Amino acid sequence: MGKKRYTSRELIAMSGEYGWELVSVKGDHHNFKHYDSRFIVTIVHPQKDVPVGRSSDTIKKIKLEVK
């Protein structure tokens, strides 16, 4: 069974649940920052099917960077 495919809307909602806030938008790149993290997570929006590798990497960053 393969990994779940996400839309950019789902990834943005997930980042909000973990406390990430939108800090800037340049074209279709939405940049999110968490107050506990020194990193910025970029989500390309709108995108119907985010590639599996990119979505799993984004989810890891959203969940793990908040330590």
Backbone as CSV, one residue per row, in Angstrom:
resi,resn,N_x,N_y,N_z,CA_x,CA_y,CA_z,C_x,C_y,C_z
1,MET,0.838,-1.179,0.000,0.000,0.000,0.000,0.888,1.248,0.000
2,GLY,0.588,2.204,-0.873,1.398,3.399,-1.008,1.071,4.452,0.033
3,LYS,1.880,5.481,0.035,1.650,6.584,0.967,0.486,7.427,0.460
4,LYS,-0.175,8.121,1.388,-1.313,8.966,1.034,-0.833,10.183,0.255
5,ARG,-1.596,10.543,-0.748,-1.311,11.757,-1.506,-2.071,12.911,-0.868
6,TYR,-1.418,14.041,-0.715,-2.006,15.211,-0.092,-2.170,16.327,-1.106
7,THR,-3.113,17.214,-0.842,-3.212,18.455,-1.604,-2.482,19.526,-0.805
8,SER,-2.153,20.622,-1.452,-1.475,21.703,-0.736,-2.386,22.284,0.341
9,ARG,-3.677,22.266,0.118,-4.632,22.764,1.119,-4.565,21.928,2.396
10,GLU,-4.451,20.600,2.255,-4.344,19.720,3.416,-3.042,19.956,4.179
11,LEU,-1.946,20.164,3.441,-0.660,20.423,4.102,-0.682,21.746,4.859
12,ILE,-1.341,22.754,4.283,-1.438,24.056,4.951,-2.284,23.926,6.219
13,ALA,-3.379,23.172,6.150,-4.218,22.958,7.331,-3.441,22.218,8.411
14,MET,-2.646,21.224,8.005,-1.847,20.454,8.954,-0.799,21.342,9.625
15,SER,-0.189,22.228,8.847,0.819,23.114,9.431,0.184,24.054,10.454
16,GLY,-1.043,24.496,10.202,-1.750,25.340,11.163,-2.060,24.601,12.451
17,GLU,-2.383,23.307,12.348,-2.671,22.504,13.540,-1.447,22.368,14.434
18,TYR,-0.263,22.385,13.837,0.970,22.248,14.617,1.570,23.604,15.003
19,GLY,0.856,24.682,14.750,1.289,25.995,15.214,2.144,26.794,14.246
20,TRP,2.251,26.372,13.006,3.018,27.107,12.011,2.157,28.251,11.475
21,GLU,2.763,29.412,11.272,2.045,30.588,10.790,2.622,31.049,9.461
22,LEU,1.742,31.509,8.589,2.147,32.025,7.285,2.892,33.335,7.494
23,VAL,4.140,33.399,6.978,4.928,34.623,7.151,5.126,35.379,5.848
24,SER,5.106,34.668,4.708,5.262,35.373,3.437,4.761,34.508,2.291
25,VAL,4.433,35.195,1.193,4.009,34.518,-0.031,4.757,35.176,-1.182
26,LYS,5.442,34.346,-1.972,6.109,34.837,-3.176,5.629,33.969,-4.326
27,GLY,4.732,34.499,-5.129,4.157,33.709,-6.212,3.289,32.610,-5.625
28,ASP,3.630,31.361,-5.930,2.851,30.243,-5.399,3.543,29.570,-4.217
29,HIS,4.620,30.157,-3.717,5.345,29.596,-2.571,4.883,30.278,-1.283
30,HIS,4.273,29.496,-0.399,3.796,29.984,0.890,4.785,29.531,1.959
31,ASN,5.345,30.483,2.693,6.362,30.189,3.698,5.766,30.272,5.096
32,PHE,6.012,29.213,5.876,5.469,29.102,7.224,6.606,29.049,8.233
33,LYS,6.387,29.690,9.388,7.387,29.742,10.453,6.716,29.369,11.761
34,HIS,7.456,28.649,12.594,6.983,28.307,13.932,7.856,29.045,14.927
35,TYR,7.259,29.557,15.989,8.028,30.375,16.939,9.107,29.584,17.667
36,ASP,8.978,28.244,17.741,9.994,27.420,18.394,11.075,26.928,17.438
37,SER,10.910,27.165,16.158,11.842,26.632,15.162,12.575,27.769,14.468
38,ARG,13.806,27.498,14.079,14.559,28.510,13.334,14.408,28.318,11.836
39,PHE,13.642,27.303,11.432,13.480,26.976,10.019,12.164,27.509,9.463
40,ILE,12.111,27.604,8.140,10.901,27.986,7.422,10.504,26.804,6.551
41,VAL,9.203,26.487,6.548,8.675,25.413,5.712,7.948,26.059,4.541
42,THR,8.275,25.648,3.324,7.657,26.196,2.127,6.701,25.174,1.524
43,ILE,5.463,25.622,1.257,4.455,24.780,0.619,4.007,25.487,-0.649
44,VAL,4.075,24.784,-1.779,3.631,25.338,-3.051,2.111,25.218,-3.087
45,HIS,1.421,26.359,-3.271,-0.044,26.368,-3.259,-0.550,27.279,-4.357
46,PRO,-1.528,26.922,-5.151,-2.347,25.708,-5.103,-1.704,24.578,-5.894
47,GLN,-1.830,23.394,-5.377,-1.343,22.186,-6.048,-2.236,21.030,-5.631
48,LYS,-2.886,20.414,-6.621,-3.865,19.375,-6.319,-3.218,18.121,-5.758
49,ASP,-2.212,17.597,-6.422,-1.516,16.400,-5.950,-0.054,16.736,-5.728
50,VAL,0.299,16.919,-4.466,1.694,17.169,-4.121,2.433,15.841,-4.250
51,PRO,3.593,15.814,-4.918,4.339,14.561,-5.036,4.588,13.926,-3.670
52,VAL,4.538,12.603,-3.622,4.615,11.865,-2.359,5.886,12.204,-1.582
53,GLY,7.010,12.272,-2.257,8.272,12.586,-1.576,8.255,13.957,-0.945
54,ARG,7.737,14.935,-1.669,7.689,16.301,-1.147,6.710,16.407,0.012
55,SER,5.554,15.753,-0.101,4.571,15.842,0.985,5.072,15.144,2.249
56,SER,5.723,13.990,2.108,6.237,13.303,3.304,7.357,14.108,3.940
57,ASP,8.193,14.756,3.133,9.260,15.605,3.657,8.680,16.812,4.393
58,THR,7.640,17.423,3.819,6.995,18.573,4.450,6.363,18.178,5.781
59,ILE,5.703,17.023,5.812,5.067,16.563,7.044,6.115,16.303,8.122
60,LYS,7.231,15.705,7.746,8.306,15.487,8.715,8.795,16.808,9.289
61,LYS,8.988,17.789,8.423,9.453,19.099,8.894,8.431,19.751,9.814
62,ILE,7.152,19.667,9.443,6.099,20.287,10.256,6.069,19.674,11.649
63,LYS,6.167,18.345,11.723,6.039,17.664,13.013,7.331,17.649,13.813
64,LEU,8.467,17.515,13.165,9.720,17.318,13.887,10.446,18.616,14.244
65,GLU,10.214,19.672,13.492,10.948,20.905,13.750,10.454,21.620,14.995
66,VAL,9.352,21.156,15.574,8.789,21.820,16.750,9.231,21.041,17.975
67,LYS,10.471,21.235,18.395,10.983,20.548,19.586,11.376,21.545,20.640
